[in-house]
């Protein structure tokens, strides 16, 4: 089994795609007006319109209703990313903070309220975990 993608359901696909293009620096590929993908080195971030939900089962997903999942991106320098991301969003949950498990992390919300974490391993153990 291989993890290949995560899909976010939204009521405003163009807005959310543009946000993640800015955050990741990756251009999206649109397969339809209701579905786009940002193909990153380790996984694909798919963004789909809430109009696609009936294809999976009516009511199976709701846009802007996530309060448990955090989409995480490993970055070279989280403090530099924080300065850059200030131009993309103001909805920060925290500023760069060194976590007890050795990552320096920046947590913010996307336009639908989903949590996004950018992090950089900073302790020897965390760096080794990611083979940096």
KAGIHU-V650396 format. One record per residue. OMEGA is omega in whole degrees, -180 to 180 (999 if undefined). Layout:
# KAGIHU-V650396
omega
OMEGA
OMEGA
This chain:
# KAGIHU-V650396
omega
-179
174
-177
-178
169
-178
176
177
-177
173
-179
-175
-179
-179
-177
177
180
178
-178
173
179
-178
-174
-174
-178
178
179
171
-179
176
178
-179
-180
-173
177
179
171
-177
-179
-177
-174
179
177
174
179
178
-175
177
175
176
179
-175
179
177
-180
-178
-178
177
-176
177
178
179
174
-176
-177
175
-177
-175
175
176
-172
179
174
-179
-179
-175
-176
179
176
178
178
179
180
-176
177
178
-177
-178
172
-176
-179
174
172
172
179
-175
176
-176
-179
-179
170
177
170
-168
176
-177
178
-180
173
-177
177
179
178
180
178
179
169
-178
176
175
-177
178
179
-180
-180
178
179
180
-178
177
-179
999
